[in-house]
Amino acid sequence: MVSPPVLAGERAFAPFPHFPPAAAAVAALGPRGCRWPLGEPADAGFAFCGAARRLRGSYCAVHARLARAGASRRGGRA
């Protein structure tokens, strides 16, 4: 997305200015985008991976493997 130029005294353009960073990241995420969080939800740069998700699940192939590896270390399922 290309932002319009900022004139003197104006604030920079934000696609979802009234949403907290985590809500803006969810709103910007496509329906088939990977839901793996990148960063801290309270930080301005928070986002989700957004790569194409696997047919089943919420994550792309890379993050699905990471989730399974984390679950097996904790003794749970992913």
C-alpha positions as CSV (number, residue, x, y, z in Angstrom):
1,M,0.0,0.0,0.0
2,V,1.3,3.4,-0.9
3,S,0.7,6.2,1.6
4,P,-0.1,9.7,0.4
5,P,2.6,12.3,1.0
6,V,2.5,14.0,4.4
7,L,2.3,17.7,4.4
8,A,3.8,19.9,7.1
9,G,1.8,19.8,10.3
10,E,-0.2,16.6,9.3
11,R,0.1,13.2,10.8
12,A,1.4,10.3,8.8
13,F,-1.2,8.1,7.2
14,A,-2.2,4.9,9.1
15,P,-4.5,2.4,7.4
16,F,-6.4,1.8,10.6
17,P,-5.7,4.8,12.8
18,H,-8.4,4.1,15.5
19,F,-7.5,0.5,16.1
20,P,-4.8,-0.7,18.5
21,P,-1.8,-2.4,16.7
22,A,-3.1,-6.0,17.2
23,A,-6.6,-5.1,15.9
24,A,-5.2,-3.3,12.9
25,A,-3.0,-6.4,12.1
26,V,-6.0,-8.7,12.3
27,A,-8.1,-6.3,10.1
28,A,-5.2,-6.2,7.5
29,L,-4.8,-10.0,7.4
30,G,-6.4,-11.8,4.4
31,P,-8.8,-14.7,4.9
32,R,-6.1,-17.3,3.9
33,G,-3.1,-15.6,5.6
34,C,-1.0,-17.3,8.3
35,R,-2.0,-16.2,11.8
36,W,1.5,-16.6,13.3
37,P,2.1,-13.4,15.4
38,L,5.2,-11.3,14.7
39,G,6.2,-9.2,17.6
40,E,4.3,-7.9,20.7
41,P,0.6,-7.0,20.3
42,A,1.0,-3.7,22.0
43,D,3.9,-2.6,19.6
44,A,3.2,-0.4,16.6
45,G,5.0,-2.9,14.3
46,F,2.9,-5.9,15.4
47,A,1.7,-8.1,12.5
48,F,0.9,-11.6,11.4
49,C,3.0,-13.7,9.0
50,G,0.3,-13.5,6.3
51,A,1.9,-16.2,4.1
52,A,-0.6,-18.7,2.5
53,R,-2.0,-21.0,5.1
54,R,-2.2,-24.7,4.8
55,L,-5.6,-26.2,3.9
56,R,-6.2,-27.1,7.5
57,G,-5.1,-24.9,10.4
58,S,-4.2,-21.3,11.0
59,Y,-0.5,-21.3,10.0
60,C,1.7,-21.6,6.9
61,A,3.8,-24.8,6.6
62,V,6.8,-23.2,8.4
63,H,4.9,-21.9,11.3
64,A,2.8,-25.1,11.6
65,R,6.0,-27.0,12.0
66,L,7.2,-24.6,14.7
67,A,3.8,-24.9,16.5
68,R,4.0,-28.7,16.5
69,A,7.6,-28.6,17.7
70,G,6.6,-26.3,20.6
71,A,3.6,-28.5,21.5
72,S,5.7,-31.7,21.6
73,R,8.2,-30.0,23.9
74,R,5.4,-29.1,26.2
75,G,3.8,-32.5,26.0
76,G,0.6,-31.3,24.2
77,R,-0.9,-31.4,20.8
78,A,-0.7,-28.8,18.0
